[in-house]
Amino acid sequence: MKLDFANVFIVSCVIGGLYFFYYVNEQKENNIVKKLASSYKYATPTEIEIVKTFEDKGKKVYMLKIEDSICEMPTIKIDGNLTATGITCTR
């Protein structure tokens, strides 16, 4: 019985650690995306909301809500750094 509990505990710790690592990386990337978008639009990173992400033609595209606009910002990674290739907004 102890062996089963130990295995469950170890697996739970591994899954928890992986989730924590994913969460930290996702938050870091979200902050970078908001900073990139704020360089295009007159809004601070705190005023930008990431609505959705999807892949299109090898680029990760972020749908953003910036004030009253919905924007799409395609990004690519160059030398490990996230770079925006532009931004398109509609009101």
KAQUI-V789939 format. One record per residue. N is the residue number from 1. RES is the residue in one letter. OMEGA is omega in radians with two decimals (NA if undefined). D_FIRST is the distance of its C-alpha to the first C-alpha in whole Angstrom. Layout:
N|RES|OMEGA|D_FIRST ; N|RES|OMEGA|D_FIRST
This chain:
1|M|-3.14|0 ; 2|K|-3.14|4 ; 3|L|3.12|5 ; 4|D|3.12|5 ; 5|F|3.14|6 ; 6|A|3.11|9 ; 7|N|3.12|10 ; 8|V|3.13|11 ; 9|F|-3.14|12 ; 10|I|3.13|14 ; 11|V|3.12|16 ; 12|S|3.12|17 ; 13|C|3.13|19 ; 14|V|3.13|20 ; 15|I|3.10|21 ; 16|G|3.11|23 ; 17|G|3.10|25 ; 18|L|3.11|26 ; 19|Y|3.13|27 ; 20|F|3.12|29 ; 21|F|3.11|31 ; 22|Y|-3.11|32 ; 23|Y|-3.13|33 ; 24|V|3.13|35 ; 25|N|3.14|37 ; 26|E|3.12|38 ; 27|Q|3.12|39 ; 28|K|3.14|41 ; 29|E|3.11|42 ; 30|N|3.11|43 ; 31|N|3.11|45 ; 32|I|3.13|47 ; 33|V|3.14|48 ; 34|K|3.10|49 ; 35|K|3.09|51 ; 36|L|-3.13|53 ; 37|A|-3.14|54 ; 38|S|3.09|55 ; 39|S|3.09|58 ; 40|Y|-3.05|59 ; 41|K|3.12|59 ; 42|Y|3.11|61 ; 43|A|3.08|57 ; 44|T|3.12|55 ; 45|P|3.14|51 ; 46|T|3.13|50 ; 47|E|-3.09|52 ; 48|I|3.13|51 ; 49|E|3.06|48 ; 50|I|-3.07|46 ; 51|V|-3.03|46 ; 52|K|3.01|45 ; 53|T|3.07|44 ; 54|F|3.11|45 ; 55|E|3.08|46 ; 56|D|3.11|49 ; 57|K|3.09|51 ; 58|G|3.12|49 ; 59|K|3.03|49 ; 60|K|-3.08|47 ; 61|V|3.10|49 ; 62|Y|2.98|48 ; 63|M|-3.04|49 ; 64|L|2.98|50 ; 65|K|3.14|52 ; 66|I|-3.05|55 ; 67|E|-3.13|57 ; 68|D|-3.06|58 ; 69|S|2.97|58 ; 70|I|-3.04|55 ; 71|C|2.99|55 ; 72|E|-3.14|53 ; 73|M|3.07|53 ; 74|P|3.13|52 ; 75|T|3.01|50 ; 76|I|3.07|50 ; 77|K|3.08|48 ; 78|I|-3.09|51 ; 79|D|3.11|49 ; 80|G|3.14|46 ; 81|N|3.12|48 ; 82|L|-3.12|48 ; 83|T|3.08|52 ; 84|A|3.11|53 ; 85|T|3.13|56 ; 86|G|3.09|58 ; 87|I|3.12|57 ; 88|T|-3.09|59 ; 89|C|3.01|59 ; 90|T|3.11|60 ; 91|R|NA|61
